[in-house]
Amino acid sequence: MATRTASERRAEAARRYDAYIASCPTRQLLDRISDKWVTLVLSALADGPQRYSDLSRRIAGVSQKMLTQTLRSLERDGLVSRTVTPSVPVRVDYTLTPLGGTLMPLLAHIKEWAEHHMDEVAAARAGHDDASASASAR
């Protein structure tokens, strides 16, 4: 077996995790964390542990099925932990893991950017829609 240099090993590792390659695992992770429900669940959990019903009430429009799927996928990815407390009824709390917490500064910046630039985006949308309507009328 031929030995490889450190730079060859780094280059191989970089190729392994290239999100532009369809089969790359980082592509799957980017798909997951860019999902709107994931972003909203993680943002809600940034305020501290919450029960399923709390998350369901807080995140308007999420179905029971989507919230359950989202929480399971986040738990599988190590971003959220689920704690079951035996009681009547059973209490289940969800919280960010330390790994999930590392995403929060990034998500906070994206949320702030969206809030700061929403008027500009709305104006661009309106201009685009007006131009498309004018072109269609011709």
SULMOPE-V24980 format. One record per pair of residues at least 12 apart in sequence whose C-alpha atoms are under 10 Angstrom apart, sorted by the first residue. I is the first residue (numbers start at 1). GAP is how many residues later the second one is. D is the distance in whole Angstrom. If there is no record, write none. Layout:
i = [I:I]
gap = [GAP:GAP]
d = [D:D]
//
This chain:
i = [29:32:32:32:32:33:33:33:33:34:35:36:37:37:37:37:37:37:37:37:38:38:38:38:38:38:38:39:39:39:39:39:39:39:40:40:40:40:40:40:41:41:41:41:41:41:41:41:41:41:41:41:41:42:42:42:42:42:42:42:42:42:42:42:42:43:43:43:43:43:43:43:44:44:44:44:45:45:45:45:45:45:45:45:46:46:46:46:46:46:46:47:47:48:48:48:48:49:49:49:49:49:49:49:49:49:50:50:50:50:50:50:51:51:51:51:51:51:51:52:52:52:52:52:52:52:52:52:53:53:54:55:55:56:71:74:74:74:75:75:75:75:75:77:77:78:78:78:78:78:79:79:79:79:79:79:79:79:79:80:80:80:80:80:80:80:80:81:81:81:81:81:81:81:82:82:82:82:83]
gap = [48:38:41:42:45:41:46:70:74:73:35:26:22:24:25:29:30:32:33:34:28:29:31:32:33:35:36:31:64:65:68:69:71:72:15:18:19:20:22:67:14:15:17:18:21:26:29:30:33:39:53:54:55:28:29:32:37:38:53:54:58:59:61:62:65:53:58:60:61:64:65:68:14:15:51:52:35:49:50:51:52:55:56:59:49:50:54:55:57:58:62:48:49:45:46:47:48:31:32:33:34:43:44:45:46:47:32:42:43:44:45:46:31:32:40:41:42:43:44:12:15:16:19:30:39:40:41:42:39:40:39:12:39:12:23:22:23:26:19:20:21:22:25:22:23:18:19:20:21:22:16:17:18:19:20:21:22:23:24:14:15:16:17:18:19:20:21:12:13:14:15:16:17:19:12:13:14:15:12]
d = [8:9:8:8:9:9:10:9:9:10:9:10:8:10:7:8:7:10:7:9:10:9:10:6:8:9:8:10:10:9:7:10:10:9:9:9:7:10:10:9:7:9:9:8:10:8:8:8:9:10:10:10:10:10:9:9:8:8:9:7:8:9:8:8:9:10:10:9:7:7:8:9:8:8:10:10:9:7:6:6:10:9:9:10:8:7:9:7:10:7:10:9:9:10:9:6:8:10:9:9:10:10:6:5:4:7:10:8:5:5:7:10:9:10:8:6:5:6:9:9:8:9:9:10:9:7:7:7:10:10:10:8:9:10:8:9:10:9:9:10:9:9:10:9:9:9:7:9:7:7:9:6:5:8:6:4:8:9:9:7:6:5:5:9:8:6:9:8:6:5:6:6:10:9:5:7:9:10:8]
//
